[in-house]
Amino acid sequence: MTSTAEIKSQIQGAIEQIQEAMGAVGGAQSQADAAIGAGTAATQDTGSPLPGEALAQWQQAKEQLDEALSLFQGGVDAFEQYAEGI
């Protein structure tokens, strides 16, 4: 049987992995912001609807990154509560 200390250690390891993933997602958000800004600046005078479609898709993807961060944090919070209760 696994001891409580071992379970807590494994949970902490998982939390640290997710926090690293959250850092990577944060980096992706920054890069997406830069790309959206560059794409907007580069195509501001175009009459084509395609750049607007591209930018809308990128913005939607960035919003999903925001959602992923929120979900990751919710999981971290739940695991921390679990570990405190065992």
Secondary structure, DSSP 8 states (H G I E B T S, - for coil): ---HHHHHHHHHHHHHHHHHHHHHHHHHHHHHHHHHHHHHHHTTT---SHHHHHHHHHHHHHHHHHHHHHHHHHHHHHHHHHHHH-
